[in-house]
């Protein structure tokens, strides 16, 4: 069973899946096409990605302009502060962001539609992050937005001892990058 909630940006969805525990461990249905479709998530996911991050690793904010990707993200182990930024110029929520805690404990997933930048901050060591994408990664279309852009003003938790890739440290600010014209 799943429960889908719209957030402050209604197209971004928080998904709560039921987990069953017994003496052997746990069982959780991670994805069910028909259930997701009934709840407005109609994307056909074509690529799965997985990362492991140390505590205080910040990844993002990433997106593709010509081949945008919707994403269904979750933390398998550990905990992360996950962020989606609306980059759709004609949207009433353009430049707004959503941030949620995803963890192995809460089991939540976040659905991020096309037209959004995505990133996360690992809050625990060895955070295992999994995400489905509805379009293939294209290195030539790989874009990004600076994690600390003042025009977005994301309220990241625990900003001490950040570990950020060289590439992500120097991503452009929103005013110097491409966005989506829809």
TANORBEL-V898188 format. One record per backbone hydrogen bond with DSSP energy under -1.0 kcal/mol. CO is the residue of the C=O (numbers start at 0). NH is the residue of the N-H. If there is no record, write none. Layout:
BEGIN
co=CO nh=NH
co=CO nh=NH
END
This chain:
BEGIN
co=0 nh=17
co=2 nh=15
co=4 nh=13
co=8 nh=11
co=11 nh=6
co=12 nh=110
co=13 nh=4
co=14 nh=108
co=15 nh=2
co=19 nh=26
co=21 nh=24
co=24 nh=21
co=26 nh=19
co=31 nh=35
co=32 nh=36
co=33 nh=37
co=35 nh=40
co=36 nh=39
co=46 nh=132
co=48 nh=130
co=50 nh=128
co=52 nh=126
co=53 nh=56
co=55 nh=162
co=56 nh=121
co=58 nh=119
co=60 nh=144
co=61 nh=117
co=62 nh=142
co=69 nh=133
co=70 nh=111
co=71 nh=131
co=72 nh=109
co=73 nh=129
co=76 nh=127
co=77 nh=103
co=78 nh=122
co=78 nh=123
co=79 nh=101
co=80 nh=120
co=81 nh=99
co=82 nh=118
co=83 nh=97
co=84 nh=116
co=85 nh=94
co=86 nh=179
co=87 nh=90
co=90 nh=93
co=92 nh=95
co=95 nh=85
co=97 nh=83
co=99 nh=81
co=101 nh=79
co=102 nh=106
co=108 nh=14
co=109 nh=72
co=110 nh=12
co=111 nh=70
co=114 nh=86
co=116 nh=84
co=117 nh=61
co=118 nh=82
co=119 nh=58
co=120 nh=80
co=121 nh=55
co=126 nh=52
co=127 nh=75
co=127 nh=76
co=128 nh=50
co=129 nh=73
co=130 nh=48
co=131 nh=71
co=132 nh=45
co=132 nh=46
co=137 nh=140
co=142 nh=62
co=145 nh=148
co=148 nh=151
co=148 nh=152
co=153 nh=155
co=162 nh=57
co=164 nh=168
co=167 nh=170
co=171 nh=145
co=172 nh=175
co=173 nh=176
co=179 nh=88
END
